[in-house]
Amino acid sequence: MSLDDYQGVWVFAEQNEGRLRRVSLELLGKGRELANRLSVDLAAILPGENVADLYTELIDYGADKVLWADSPKLRYYSTDIYTRVIASAATEHKPEILLVGATYVGRDLAPRIARRLNTGLSADCTDLDIDEKTRLLLQTCPAFGGDFMITIINPKHRPQMATVRPGVMQPQQKSARKGEIISIPADIENKDMRVSTLNVVKETRSGIGLEQADIIVAGGMGVRSAEDFIMLGKLAELLGAEVGATRDAVEAGWASSDRMIGQTGKTVRPRLYIACGISGATQHIVGMQDSELIVAISKDPKAPIFQIADYAIVADLHQVIPVLTQQLLRHKSGV
Amino acid sequence: MNIIVCLKQVPGTNDMRLDPETGSLIREGVPSIINPEDRNALEEALLLKEEHGGNVVAVSMGPPQAEEALRDALAMGADEAILLCDKAFAGSDTLATSFTLGTAIKKLGEFDLILCGTKTLDGNTGQVGPQLAEFLDLPQITYARRVEVQGEILRAERAFEEGYELMETRLPALVTVTKEINEPRIPSIEQIMQSYREKEVRIWGTPDLGVDEHSVGLDGSATKMGKIYKPEFGKGKVEFIEGSTEDMVQGLLAKLEERHLI
């Protein structure tokens, strides 16, 4: 068995309640690029129940093939069964690359598959590329809480596996395409499933709209207190925006953790990001650098955030925000 | 209950620096701590032991100084501690780490539960827990924010995007926990002193594990790491809005209006 026997890029298509999670489409977008560079096929692997209507979507977003396993036992994610179905299919069909979204499911599933297949796995990648000479997958991941990046390769084991951060890659343009549908085995006994789900509880969390928000007002250590975060909240309300926070501000107890933006928090891509009292540590920037327009307000003229801002205001946010809020109020009431 | 807790010693700071000459992380002068979520795992083990009786063994793979972290664990209340320490373990990725930890655990005899933190501050992969579970062929529950045991049955609340799921499995099993699960105790000076008097940290290397040097460490790893670097960002064109506070605000509002953002 040589490494050359392994061909093709695979993407795990994660579905939840019969709908594809968006990260699956993002992975297909990146997967398509990688497959084109390598001149190989891109396949989506889709375990589920009654998910035939998703095959077309996967193909239209770039897959040449859909490997499907349909069974009532695959309706909900279960570590043991999903691992078995995917690892067996990978052993049989030998992809050279297997990408999984770094979702709660992905982070439970991918390491298990990698261990079963005795191969390497990198976590939470923010970039993927192909080395021209070696055809190896270059996996760029954050290190040390996100302040640093590192490039990882998997030279001798297959498939090269990576989990990919949701919200970073871009889906391809959807277009009617042709593709092949291949069924893979899903003969599963009840006893194969060692962990059962007794109940699923949905919780509405504040700040959950961050990833969909058009405008975000975010605060960092410069805000200095929980009370002053309320000031940001008032501005946000006027703008129809969500409030975000840096890891340090969350650790200081000024904002709840579901408002955290950055490497260990959420990745956002709003039309407008207003960074208030944020210095611009790398692990925060990686969570918001793709915002369309970035406005940064900070007292420190040397703050790294100014390197990625479109508009910079070097001033104390405690002076600026009240005036901004006031002017906006006037603007809104047509004065 | 016989519980095994896997823990890792990590740098206790959010501010690591790169040595500009060597390109490696500067570790001198950086305090070391038990990885926070591993501390939560140990606390959960101690709570389960208080409820059900039994024994808690703390295991860690690390350099010699990781013995301090295991000392901490003994002071908190772990009954035994084992440090897997050998030059051959250096350069391990999560595949090699799960192999090494798993091989050691197999030598410990029967256990009911393995608890780990979900992720580490430095590696941040969250992979060792599930890979260890796979190596030992155990059912796994990850991202657990609540755990309860009744006889052979373990139930856990596992987080996911939209909320949480209530999961159930039979022991033995492996569970990775998040920091929501509990508030780890801080040992008293007396407990620290007592642990030094009464408990020891056993140290095992490759001969104790009965493994070949090539199946661990860098040789036993599938992934290879390139250089660590600090990424350069720069859109290039930042425009500074200047003047009095009023001027700056007006200036900003004008720009936002131009772009139909307000």
HADDOCK unambig.tbl for C-alpha pairs under 7 A between the chains (distance, minus, plus):
assign (segid A and resid 104 and name CA) (segid B and resid 160 and name CA) 5.44 0.50 0.50
assign (segid A and resid 104 and name CA) (segid B and resid 161 and name CA) 6.82 0.50 0.50
assign (segid A and resid 108 and name CA) (segid B and resid 130 and name CA) 6.62 0.50 0.50
assign (segid A and resid 108 and name CA) (segid B and resid 142 and name CA) 6.43 0.50 0.50
assign (segid A and resid 111 and name CA) (segid B and resid 127 and name CA) 5.37 0.50 0.50
assign (segid A and resid 111 and name CA) (segid B and resid 130 and name CA) 5.95 0.50 0.50
assign (segid A and resid 111 and name CA) (segid B and resid 131 and name CA) 5.61 0.50 0.50
assign (segid A and resid 112 and name CA) (segid B and resid 130 and name CA) 5.60 0.50 0.50
assign (segid A and resid 112 and name CA) (segid B and resid 131 and name CA) 5.35 0.50 0.50
assign (segid A and resid 112 and name CA) (segid B and resid 134 and name CA) 5.84 0.50 0.50
assign (segid A and resid 115 and name CA) (segid B and resid 95 and name CA) 6.46 0.50 0.50
assign (segid A and resid 115 and name CA) (segid B and resid 131 and name CA) 5.50 0.50 0.50
assign (segid A and resid 115 and name CA) (segid B and resid 134 and name CA) 6.56 0.50 0.50
assign (segid A and resid 116 and name CA) (segid B and resid 134 and name CA) 6.83 0.50 0.50
assign (segid A and resid 119 and name CA) (segid B and resid 222 and name CA) 5.90 0.50 0.50
assign (segid A and resid 120 and name CA) (segid B and resid 95 and name CA) 6.71 0.50 0.50
assign (segid A and resid 120 and name CA) (segid B and resid 222 and name CA) 4.70 0.50 0.50
assign (segid A and resid 120 and name CA) (segid B and resid 223 and name CA) 5.19 0.50 0.50
assign (segid A and resid 123 and name CA) (segid B and resid 125 and name CA) 5.12 0.50 0.50
assign (segid A and resid 143 and name CA) (segid B and resid 122 and name CA) 6.60 0.50 0.50
assign (segid A and resid 143 and name CA) (segid B and resid 123 and name CA) 6.41 0.50 0.50
assign (segid A and resid 144 and name CA) (segid B and resid 121 and name CA) 6.46 0.50 0.50
assign (segid A and resid 144 and name CA) (segid B and resid 122 and name CA) 4.27 0.50 0.50
assign (segid A and resid 144 and name CA) (segid B and resid 123 and name CA) 6.31 0.50 0.50
assign (segid A and resid 145 and name CA) (segid B and resid 121 and name CA) 5.89 0.50 0.50
assign (segid A and resid 145 and name CA) (segid B and resid 122 and name CA) 6.00 0.50 0.50
assign (segid A and resid 145 and name CA) (segid B and resid 124 and name CA) 6.70 0.50 0.50
assign (segid A and resid 147 and name CA) (segid B and resid 230 and name CA) 6.82 0.50 0.50
assign (segid A and resid 148 and name CA) (segid B and resid 228 and name CA) 6.44 0.50 0.50
assign (segid A and resid 148 and name CA) (segid B and resid 229 and name CA) 5.55 0.50 0.50
assign (segid A and resid 148 and name CA) (segid B and resid 230 and name CA) 4.75 0.50 0.50
assign (segid A and resid 148 and name CA) (segid B and resid 231 and name CA) 6.71 0.50 0.50
assign (segid A and resid 149 and name CA) (segid B and resid 228 and name CA) 5.76 0.50 0.50
assign (segid A and resid 149 and name CA) (segid B and resid 229 and name CA) 5.45 0.50 0.50
assign (segid A and resid 149 and name CA) (segid B and resid 230 and name CA) 6.14 0.50 0.50
assign (segid A and resid 149 and name CA) (segid B and resid 231 and name CA) 6.57 0.50 0.50
assign (segid A and resid 150 and name CA) (segid B and resid 226 and name CA) 6.27 0.50 0.50
assign (segid A and resid 150 and name CA) (segid B and resid 227 and name CA) 5.93 0.50 0.50
assign (segid A and resid 150 and name CA) (segid B and resid 228 and name CA) 4.64 0.50 0.50
assign (segid A and resid 150 and name CA) (segid B and resid 229 and name CA) 6.35 0.50 0.50
assign (segid A and resid 151 and name CA) (segid B and resid 225 and name CA) 6.20 0.50 0.50
assign (segid A and resid 151 and name CA) (segid B and resid 226 and name CA) 5.19 0.50 0.50
assign (segid A and resid 151 and name CA) (segid B and resid 227 and name CA) 6.73 0.50 0.50
assign (segid A and resid 152 and name CA) (segid B and resid 223 and name CA) 6.52 0.50 0.50
assign (segid A and resid 152 and name CA) (segid B and resid 224 and name CA) 5.70 0.50 0.50
assign (segid A and resid 152 and name CA) (segid B and resid 225 and name CA) 4.62 0.50 0.50
assign (segid A and resid 152 and name CA) (segid B and resid 226 and name CA) 5.78 0.50 0.50
assign (segid A and resid 153 and name CA) (segid B and resid 223 and name CA) 5.60 0.50 0.50
assign (segid A and resid 153 and name CA) (segid B and resid 224 and name CA) 5.37 0.50 0.50
assign (segid A and resid 153 and name CA) (segid B and resid 225 and name CA) 6.57 0.50 0.50
assign (segid A and resid 154 and name CA) (segid B and resid 222 and name CA) 5.74 0.50 0.50
assign (segid A and resid 154 and name CA) (segid B and resid 223 and name CA) 4.46 0.50 0.50
assign (segid A and resid 154 and name CA) (segid B and resid 224 and name CA) 6.17 0.50 0.50
assign (segid A and resid 156 and name CA) (segid B and resid 222 and name CA) 6.77 0.50 0.50
assign (segid A and resid 157 and name CA) (segid B and resid 222 and name CA) 6.10 0.50 0.50
assign (segid A and resid 194 and name CA) (segid B and resid 139 and name CA) 5.98 0.50 0.50
assign (segid A and resid 194 and name CA) (segid B and resid 169 and name CA) 6.11 0.50 0.50
assign (segid A and resid 195 and name CA) (segid B and resid 139 and name CA) 6.52 0.50 0.50
assign (segid A and resid 195 and name CA) (segid B and resid 167 and name CA) 6.60 0.50 0.50
assign (segid A and resid 195 and name CA) (segid B and resid 168 and name CA) 5.64 0.50 0.50
assign (segid A and resid 195 and name CA) (segid B and resid 169 and name CA) 4.69 0.50 0.50
assign (segid A and resid 196 and name CA) (segid B and resid 167 and name CA) 5.61 0.50 0.50
assign (segid A and resid 196 and name CA) (segid B and resid 168 and name CA) 5.33 0.50 0.50
assign (segid A and resid 196 and name CA) (segid B and resid 169 and name CA) 6.52 0.50 0.50
assign (segid A and resid 197 and name CA) (segid B and resid 165 and name CA) 6.68 0.50 0.50
assign (segid A and resid 197 and name CA) (segid B and resid 166 and name CA) 5.89 0.50 0.50
assign (segid A and resid 197 and name CA) (segid B and resid 167 and name CA) 4.58 0.50 0.50
assign (segid A and resid 197 and name CA) (segid B and resid 168 and name CA) 6.45 0.50 0.50
assign (segid A and resid 198 and name CA) (segid B and resid 166 and name CA) 5.41 0.50 0.50
assign (segid A and resid 198 and name CA) (segid B and resid 167 and name CA) 5.73 0.50 0.50
assign (segid A and resid 198 and name CA) (segid B and resid 168 and name CA) 6.88 0.50 0.50
assign (segid A and resid 199 and name CA) (segid B and resid 165 and name CA) 5.69 0.50 0.50
assign (segid A and resid 199 and name CA) (segid B and resid 166 and name CA) 5.10 0.50 0.50
assign (segid A and resid 200 and name CA) (segid B and resid 164 and name CA) 6.17 0.50 0.50
assign (segid A and resid 200 and name CA) (segid B and resid 165 and name CA) 4.40 0.50 0.50
assign (segid A and resid 200 and name CA) (segid B and resid 166 and name CA) 6.35 0.50 0.50
assign (segid A and resid 201 and name CA) (segid B and resid 163 and name CA) 5.77 0.50 0.50
assign (segid A and resid 201 and name CA) (segid B and resid 164 and name CA) 5.36 0.50 0.50
assign (segid A and resid 201 and name CA) (segid B and resid 165 and name CA) 5.94 0.50 0.50
assign (segid A and resid 202 and name CA) (segid B and resid 162 and name CA) 5.37 0.50 0.50
assign (segid A and resid 202 and name CA) (segid B and resid 163 and name CA) 4.42 0.50 0.50
assign (segid A and resid 202 and name CA) (segid B and resid 164 and name CA) 6.50 0.50 0.50
assign (segid A and resid 203 and name CA) (segid B and resid 162 and name CA) 6.16 0.50 0.50
assign (segid A and resid 203 and name CA) (segid B and resid 163 and name CA) 4.66 0.50 0.50
assign (segid A and resid 239 and name CA) (segid B and resid 262 and name CA) 7.00 0.50 0.50
assign (segid A and resid 306 and name CA) (segid B and resid 238 and name CA) 6.89 0.50 0.50
assign (segid A and resid 307 and name CA) (segid B and resid 233 and name CA) 6.62 0.50 0.50
assign (segid A and resid 307 and name CA) (segid B and resid 234 and name CA) 5.00 0.50 0.50
assign (segid A and resid 307 and name CA) (segid B and resid 235 and name CA) 6.61 0.50 0.50
assign (segid A and resid 307 and name CA) (segid B and resid 238 and name CA) 6.92 0.50 0.50
assign (segid A and resid 308 and name CA) (segid B and resid 233 and name CA) 6.41 0.50 0.50
assign (segid A and resid 308 and name CA) (segid B and resid 234 and name CA) 5.01 0.50 0.50
assign (segid A and resid 308 and name CA) (segid B and resid 235 and name CA) 5.10 0.50 0.50
assign (segid A and resid 309 and name CA) (segid B and resid 238 and name CA) 5.66 0.50 0.50
assign (segid A and resid 310 and name CA) (segid B and resid 237 and name CA) 6.46 0.50 0.50
assign (segid A and resid 310 and name CA) (segid B and resid 238 and name CA) 4.62 0.50 0.50
assign (segid A and resid 310 and name CA) (segid B and resid 239 and name CA) 6.03 0.50 0.50
assign (segid A and resid 311 and name CA) (segid B and resid 238 and name CA) 5.64 0.50 0.50
assign (segid A and resid 311 and name CA) (segid B and resid 239 and name CA) 4.87 0.50 0.50
assign (segid A and resid 311 and name CA) (segid B and resid 240 and name CA) 5.82 0.50 0.50
assign (segid A and resid 311 and name CA) (segid B and resid 241 and name CA) 6.73 0.50 0.50
assign (segid A and resid 312 and name CA) (segid B and resid 238 and name CA) 6.66 0.50 0.50
assign (segid A and resid 312 and name CA) (segid B and resid 239 and name CA) 5.99 0.50 0.50
assign (segid A and resid 312 and name CA) (segid B and resid 240 and name CA) 4.60 0.50 0.50
assign (segid A and resid 312 and name CA) (segid B and resid 241 and name CA) 5.96 0.50 0.50
assign (segid A and resid 313 and name CA) (segid B and resid 240 and name CA) 5.99 0.50 0.50
assign (segid A and resid 313 and name CA) (segid B and resid 241 and name CA) 5.51 0.50 0.50
assign (segid A and resid 313 and name CA) (segid B and resid 242 and name CA) 6.86 0.50 0.50
assign (segid A and resid 320 and name CA) (segid B and resid 245 and name CA) 6.08 0.50 0.50
assign (segid A and resid 323 and name CA) (segid B and resid 246 and name CA) 6.89 0.50 0.50
assign (segid A and resid 323 and name CA) (segid B and resid 249 and name CA) 6.97 0.50 0.50
assign (segid A and resid 324 and name CA) (segid B and resid 249 and name CA) 5.62 0.50 0.50
